[in-house]
Amino acid sequence: MTPPPPTSAGTTLPPLATPGPTAPSGPGDPTPGRRVVGFAAGLAGHGGRPAFVDLDGRTITYAELAGLVAAAREALGPTRRLVMVEGASTVDAVVAYLGALAGGHPVLLVPPGDDRPWRDVYAPDVVSDAGGGWAYDELRPGTAHDLHPELALLLTTSGSTGSPKLVRLSHTNLESNAAAIAEYLGLHPGDRAITSLPLHYCYGLSQLHSHLTVGATVVLTDLSVTDPCFWTRVRDTGVTGLAGVPYTFELLDRVGFAEMDLPHLRYVTQAGGRLRPDRVRRWAEVGARHGWDLYVMYGQTEATARMAYLPPDQALVRPGSVGRAVPGGELRVDRAPGAGPHDPGEVVYRGPNVMLGYAERPADLALGRTVTELRTGDLGRLDDDGHLHLVGRAHRFVKLFGLRIDLDAAEALLAEHGTEAVCTGDDEVLVVGVERTPGAPAPDPDRIRTTLAGALGLPRAAVAVWVTDELPRLPGGKPDLLALRRSAVPEPALHVPAPTGSAPGSVAAAFAEVLDRPLADVTPDATFVALGGDSLSYVEVSLLLDGLLTRVPDAWHLTPVADLQALAVTPSDTAATGGVRHVPRTMETGVVLRAVAITLVVGTHSGAFLLQGGAHVLLAVAGYNFARFRLFATSTAEHLRAAGAAVARIAVPTAIWLAVQFTYAEPFTLSRVLFANNYLGTGLWEYWYLEALLQILVVFTLVFAVPAVRAVERRHPFGVALGVLVAATLLRHDALGIADATHPMYMPDTLVWCFALGWAAQRATTWPRRAVVSAVGLVALLDFFDTTPRGVLVGVGLAALVWLPRLPVPTFLRPVVAGLAAASLWIYLTHWAVLSPLRGVLPPVAVAAVALGVGVVAALLAARVERALVGWWRARSASPSRPADAVDVS
């Protein structure tokens, strides 16, 4: 059918300032029995809840929106027509879109300012765009099309390079996928999304649909995430959900999103292309610190939006996976005949959100369902638990900035402009290889880049053009696409982590050495915490990083190896300093405080001087490290495993030492074996600090084993820490009337505030928060200690922990400070046994020096024994018949 020439008779939407009636917009459809989209027709059911926050900051309720949509629906009249709408992030554009859906009219949703090709090919009956003030501009009376009853929405295929192909979506497609997304994200009326992605893009549109389904709010904006005003809007409107494609996450890195204070943010979603596993792990860990969940998702326009999602608790476990099928969907992998069960194959999806089919000309709008399942064109494999891992493309596509680029079409486009080229690439760059022709003008890379980027809607920086005398070829004569990709854009230019290898001085080598892990375990996406690092081993690693890197990030323990290696000192750095190697002048405050505090403990006990309070500072440092290393787990098993290992690292050496002590110096008592002598024993014991620390750690380990408690801490990390500090301060003042009046400075219930203050200090990332922590800490500190000097010393240590992330340390003292800090546990354990026989034999200062030295030696010996035992256990556990772990290439 050839549509007749259009006429023009504009029909104007009611102005937003005077919303229409709030009559039901579904049952009142002008044509009874016509299929309409449920979430567009049922807006009035959400009543006075906020539906939108517009660009001017006004709130539009669902009742007001329902009136506007009803008026828009009426303006379209009873005849079912093809309505083209520009997908802008404005209330007027959304009203025009929803009005058509609520009236049962198929919508052709196009990018703003890019309607010409679609208007020319499909000749819509009605158009609503910014140029017409979002009025419904009738190009002809009635309709020129035969429209299938199930057709609800037409979306452009990503990166179609001007092709007229459209994706035909039904009412069921839209409703089912919106409901599935709302279900797995746990959306509720209190949620608020922001339009960080355009609404004409299926990912951005799915945010609108899923939030309207549950009566939640959408905050409209046309600002980029790089604009500070975007984040002001996020905070002011209480945004709970943020969506992004891989490029969005690059921009988030640039603007310091990882350190932003966004108290309302509940989740972040990622789709639109592959995010490298190390980046998935990194952002999941950032979310765990700040209290929001990361959802990695996989979808295509042909599946309405989403086909799979990775639950947040799997992001650290399977960072290379896109998860399981969305509710109501099913994934399978079609492998070649003879392939193994874990070999890759084409990913196939079935579900109620699979499109009706494609449209390539107006006559196709009359078609019903032409496909029952979606062959995605992606290669993937399913692991034993049914999680999907994508490993490549079955066809010639790459996905950049959320756009699926047809490489064959890109080559054809360049040929039309007189350039014969070979295109390849991946999810980071589109690579164009061009051969010079003898005697012909040299190809202009800048012109090629501009032509291709403009046609595909890509940034110029995403297109790499390589002009060469001869393209790399395979033996059969075909272009070697992998070699082209590597030659055109070297790995460092793509920010791909350089292999860490076994080179001395690499971050991987440092991690492997200190954590006693095989170098193969220290992959580019591994982190210190994920490799089993804790508060006892971080001292040594921290010192090594200080010498390896140009700067050590505050969150280095949660930063992937590859990202740390990117900060490594290079030969050019050394040359720039006249050949002098980078030597930092500061050390982490926690490391310095451990070294100083244990020295004060031993010096005071030996009689060399009287500066009490070192153990209380150690307790605050322990709280700081508890927040830093132990509160990252997303599952109960992971939490118990990590926290249990941390407790064991203290309890096992203490138990061994006590067993030795029992043989010659200390009487055996059950209370000491249970590390509860402070409560069950007959008197104060020299090892009160370790008893109190273990008891505190066990209590908090059990408390955070409850998933709901961990979830609250992830969402409000500072709020939880401050709450614990306030509660601990009340206990310090004996609010429950249970304090030990004899020894309040040594009992866990009255000194847990020291631990809590260190915890809160780690979570206080802004100066107002540090000020609040300091104020509460001062309330706990006042009149707690038996002498003023002790209180002053502890106060200075706590203030340093709260306000100073690093402290200056002379170069010659750095090894001493690091050694004492790393050995602080063993120094505390052994120093009493050294002091007793040497008192009166050597001067007190010499006694203290010997005690410190013995503790350092004991720590070194203990580390060797531990490594030997770990090596023996690994060798014993290894089985020659056990198959090698599959390599995850997704």
C-alpha angles and dihedrals in degrees: 000000000000111000115233119248112281127249124198128238111151120217112197125218117231112266116261092234091067106042117201128242121303095232115143110282099200112049088037092066111146091233112047114219095025114133113249132177108264100218090050094046097044102052094118090064090074091061118189097356114125112262101177142009102208130214091272093052096255118142118228114197125217090249091055092044091050090055093050092047092047090053091048091049091051090050090060092058130214099297113095108238142172107258121194115204129182107233100230125156095246133110091239092054092047092048090052090049095046092043090060094046092047090052094049094249117144111243126215102203113199136176115270111269093009102088100112101089092046094043091051096048103037101028098213118214094223131024130197118186143141092262090062094044090253091291116146100254108201108214091186137000114263116348138306093202141083100226121194112236092237096050111111109151140018118202129184116246112248114263094000092158093224096314112148091227114131133185112239112216128186133216089255091052092055097042097044096047093046090051093047093051092047089051100052093040090049091230118187135173092271093062122105125197126191125215097246086148127050117264094229088064113084093232093053091042091053089060090057094047097047094048094047088050093063099032095254127146132261118204109210121216139150093199124117121241086244090065113093088216089064091062092044087056091048092054097040094050097041097240111198100182133047126184129199146165120225092273089054089060091053088055091046088057091053094052095046096249091158090069099039121121105229104158096180097049109115104169144004121207128204129195138124096091142352119307110202114252092243090054092048090052092046095051092043089055091048088052092049089055095048100037104253131113127235117221115193109200140185126207150138134212087244088065091049090249121315133041102162141012136191113225112235093244089062098050093090093038098047107017090159094057132087090206134225133331117285116256109293094018135103131208129198137168119228106210128192116264110279095020120137124252092258097041116113124258139161114304113236123190131197126186146112090277095063110118125254088239141274130307120210099165137019093264089064090068088078093058122107124207113334098167130046098184135026120241097201101198088230124119117225147146134221119230124219091275094051097256116146121234116190115216105174148311124302089201136033101285137117126188118224128172089348093307122117107222120205103216093198090053090048090054090048090050092054090047089056087057092051100262122117107206145158117231128202137139142128139242092304106046143010109227122204120192118197128181121216114239115220111246094011127104113275114260114257108231092195093054092047092049092048093047095049097040092050094049095046098040093241131138111258089238089065092064119075117191120197118190114194141161091242131011117228111265137198119234090264091056098254118130113271098233095186092052090046090052092050095043096047097048117020114218097253091056089060093051089244109160112257113238108270093206119166096299112147111248095030122130090239092054091050092051093045093049098047097038093041093233128145109261089238088066092059097080122175091259095047120110132204092251094045089053091057099265117158143172092289098052099037092077094066094041091048091055092049092049091050088063097039103046135060087227133359113228116231090239096043091135089064096038119103117250091243092056091048091048089054087065094052120129109260131204088255089056090052092046091051089059094050094263094307113136118238108268116179119219097210139059133202111280092231091057093048093047092051091053095045094043096051090047090053091049094052094040092051094046091048093051094242089125139337111248108137127187102065094120091053090054088050088054091054090049088051089054090049090052092045089061092042100049110015105045098063099084118113098193132051093237092051091047094050092045094051097039092044091053090051092051090047091052087063103030098049097053089043092051092048092049092048090051089055091047092050090059096063116357115025130052115239116252130167091228091061092047089054092048089239103107090123089066105024103029131089098244147002112299126212092238097058092128094060092044092052093045094050093047091050093047093050092050094050092043090057093043093053092046085080107092093215091055092050090048092054091048091050091052096042108022096160094039092054092046092049091047091053090049092051092047091048090050090054089051089049087058089049096247089167096045094237101110121129103244091199101055110012092150092063105040121097096227093056099037100039085100088076090057091044092049091056089049092051091045090059091051095045101094098162131057095244089056092047088052091053092049090049092051094050090044090053090054089053094043100051113103092349098117127063094234133038095229090056091050092048093049093050090045092054091049093049092047090053090051092051101042109024118059091184135023130206114256125178113245095242091055097049097089091046093050092046093047094050093045094050092047097043094113095052092042089055092047098048105033096085091055090052097045097053099062096035100049108110091013099074131024112272093249090054091047090053092048092051092048091051091047094049090051092051091050091047090052092051092049091047090051091053092049091048092051091048091051092047091050091049092049093049091049091048092048095047115099123197090212094054111107117240116259113265114256111243107222095168 
